[in-house]
Amino acid sequence: MSDILVINPNSSASVTRSMEACLSPIRAATSHRIECVELAKSPPGIETDAHVSEVIPNIVEAISASSADAFVLACFSDPGIAHVRKLSDRPVLGIAESAYLAAIGLGARFGVISLGPSSIARHLRYLKELQLERRLAGDRSIDMTVVQLMSGNVVETVSRTARLLRDEDGADVVILGCAGLGAYRTALQDSLGIPVVDPVQAGVALACTNLDLAYGKTKQ
């Protein structure tokens, strides 16, 4: 049995609780211990490029202080992931990259539901780094902050946006582009009739696979 630390890089405990809830099916299917934490020094939401840069030192600090066997960065911007991977000899998974990998195995083109317009350009830059931008059907914003998302029920907004991705953009897979949207996945998938990927689930599932198959750096 190994330990997986899921790091919510913002300071929102409500986002962490949402992540905990969506991980129930993975906990039931694995022997690995899964712990979710938020970072108290970080802002309540990671919504701008400045926020992404701000939280990287906090992530490094959390990983350096942990004895976990694998880490999941639970922010859809995968903040500082290349830097963090260089610093650790343990698997470090980003939820955005994990969600993209899951999506391209489920369909030809995926759509992303983003929190705000500023996220869309950041997502596209990252997709280009990963050389996956040709698989993107569309990225649409629900125009909310993390605080607004966690304080209300946004099922209609999320559903409407997902239908636009499917019907107008041609997505045959939808990715929930925020760690706090996992509660909507099952109902949304049932109503859309196409796969819906929650990035936190995708990241933790991939971490489990890495540990199960002993993927990792070879110590010299």
C-alpha positions in Angstrom: 0.0 0.0 0.0 1.3 3.4 -1.0 0.3 7.0 -0.2 -0.9 9.5 -2.8 -1.0 13.2 -1.8 -3.6 15.2 -3.8 -2.6 18.9 -3.5 -5.3 21.5 -4.0 -2.9 24.4 -4.7 -5.4 27.0 -3.6 -6.6 27.7 0.0 -10.2 26.7 -0.5 -11.3 23.9 1.9 -14.6 23.6 0.0 -12.7 22.8 -3.2 -10.8 20.1 -1.3 -14.0 18.6 0.1 -15.4 18.5 -3.5 -12.3 16.7 -4.6 -12.6 14.2 -1.7 -16.2 13.5 -2.7 -15.4 12.8 -6.3 -12.6 10.4 -5.4 -14.9 7.9 -3.6 -15.1 5.4 -6.5 -11.3 5.4 -6.9 -10.8 4.8 -3.2 -13.2 1.9 -3.4 -11.1 0.4 -6.2 -7.6 0.8 -4.9 -5.5 -0.2 -1.9 -3.6 3.1 -2.0 -4.2 5.7 0.6 -5.3 9.0 -0.9 -5.1 12.2 1.1 -6.3 15.6 -0.2 -4.9 18.9 1.2 -5.2 22.6 0.4 -2.4 25.1 0.7 -3.2 27.8 3.3 -0.6 30.3 1.9 -2.3 30.3 -1.5 -5.2 32.5 -2.8 -8.7 31.0 -2.6 -8.7 30.4 -6.3 -6.1 30.1 -9.1 -7.6 32.1 -11.9 -4.8 34.1 -13.4 -1.3 33.6 -14.7 -0.1 35.5 -11.6 -1.9 33.1 -9.3 -0.3 30.1 -11.1 3.2 31.6 -10.5 2.3 32.5 -6.9 1.4 29.0 -5.9 4.4 27.1 -7.3 6.7 27.7 -4.3 3.8 26.5 -2.0 3.5 23.3 -4.0 7.3 22.7 -3.8 7.2 23.3 -0.1 4.3 20.8 0.4 6.0 18.1 -1.7 9.3 18.6 0.0 7.7 18.1 3.4 5.7 15.0 2.4 6.7 11.3 2.5 4.0 10.4 0.0 4.8 8.0 -2.8 3.1 10.0 -5.5 1.6 13.5 -5.9 -1.3 14.9 -7.9 -1.4 18.7 -8.6 -5.1 19.4 -8.5 -5.3 22.6 -10.4 -6.3 22.5 -14.1 -3.3 24.7 -15.0 -0.9 22.1 -13.7 1.2 24.9 -12.1 4.9 24.4 -12.2 4.6 20.7 -13.1 7.8 20.5 -15.1 9.8 22.2 -12.4 8.3 20.1 -9.6 9.0 16.9 -11.6 12.7 17.8 -11.8 12.8 18.2 -8.0 11.2 14.9 -7.1 12.1 11.3 -7.7 8.5 10.3 -7.1 5.6 10.5 -9.7 4.0 13.9 -10.0 0.8 14.0 -12.0 -1.1 17.1 -13.2 -4.9 16.9 -13.5 -5.0 18.8 -16.8 -2.5 16.5 -18.5 -4.1 13.4 -17.0 -7.6 14.6 -18.2 -6.3 15.3 -21.7 -4.7 11.8 -21.9 -7.9 10.2 -20.7 -10.0 12.2 -23.2 -7.9 11.3 -26.3 -8.5 7.6 -25.5 -12.2 8.2 -25.4 -12.9 10.2 -28.5 -11.5 12.1 -31.5 -12.0 15.7 -30.1 -12.5 17.0 -26.6 -14.1 20.1 -25.3 -13.2 21.9 -22.1 -15.4 23.7 -19.6 -13.4 26.5 -18.0 -14.2 28.8 -15.1 -13.2 32.1 -16.7 -12.1 33.6 -20.0 -8.5 34.1 -18.8 -8.1 30.3 -18.4 -8.8 29.6 -22.0 -5.5 31.1 -23.4 -3.5 29.4 -20.6 -5.1 26.1 -21.5 -4.3 26.5 -25.2 -0.6 27.3 -24.4 -0.3 24.2 -22.3 -2.0 22.1 -25.0 0.5 23.3 -27.5 3.3 22.4 -25.1 1.8 18.9 -24.9 1.3 18.9 -28.7 -2.4 18.1 -28.2 -4.0 21.3 -29.5 -5.3 19.6 -32.7 -7.6 17.4 -30.5 -9.3 20.4 -28.9 -12.8 21.0 -30.2 -13.5 24.0 -28.1 -12.9 25.6 -24.7 -15.8 27.6 -23.2 -16.0 29.6 -20.0 -18.8 29.6 -17.4 -17.6 33.0 -16.3 -17.2 32.3 -12.6 -14.6 32.6 -9.9 -13.7 29.6 -7.7 -15.5 31.3 -4.8 -18.7 31.7 -6.8 -18.5 28.1 -8.1 -18.3 26.7 -4.6 -21.0 28.9 -3.1 -23.9 27.7 -5.4 -25.3 25.1 -7.7 -24.2 25.8 -11.3 -25.6 22.6 -12.9 -27.6 24.5 -15.5 -24.7 26.7 -16.5 -22.3 23.7 -16.7 -24.9 21.6 -18.7 -25.6 24.4 -21.2 -21.9 25.0 -21.8 -21.3 21.2 -22.2 -24.1 21.0 -24.8 -22.6 23.9 -26.8 -19.2 22.0 -26.8 -21.0 18.9 -28.1 -23.5 20.4 -30.5 -21.6 23.5 -31.9 -18.0 22.7 -31.4 -18.1 18.9 -32.2 -16.7 17.6 -29.0 -17.3 13.9 -28.4 -15.7 14.1 -24.9 -16.1 16.9 -22.4 -13.5 17.7 -19.8 -14.5 19.6 -16.6 -11.7 22.2 -16.6 -11.6 22.9 -12.8 -11.0 20.8 -9.7 -14.2 21.9 -8.2 -16.6 20.6 -10.9 -16.4 16.9 -10.2 -19.8 16.7 -8.5 -21.4 17.4 -11.8 -19.7 14.6 -13.8 -22.1 11.6 -13.5 -25.3 13.5 -14.1 -23.7 15.5 -16.9 -22.5 12.4 -18.7 -25.9 10.8 -18.4 -27.6 13.8 -19.9 -25.1 14.4 -22.7 -24.7 10.8 -23.8 -20.9 11.2 -24.3 -17.9 10.7 -21.9 -17.3 13.4 -19.3 -13.9 13.4 -17.7 -13.3 14.9 -14.2 -9.6 15.9 -14.0 -9.1 15.0 -10.4 -10.3 11.5 -10.9 -8.1 11.2 -14.0 -5.0 12.4 -12.1 -5.5 10.1 -9.2 -6.3 7.1 -11.4 -3.1 7.7 -13.3 -1.2 8.0 -10.0 -2.6 4.7 -8.9 -1.4 3.1 -12.2 2.1 4.6 -11.8 2.3 3.0 -8.4 0.7 -0.3 -9.3 3.2 -0.7 -12.2 6.2 0.8 -10.4 6.7 3.5 -13.0 9.3 6.1 -11.9 12.8 7.4 -12.2 15.6 4.8 -11.8 17.8 5.8 -8.9 21.5 5.9 -9.9 
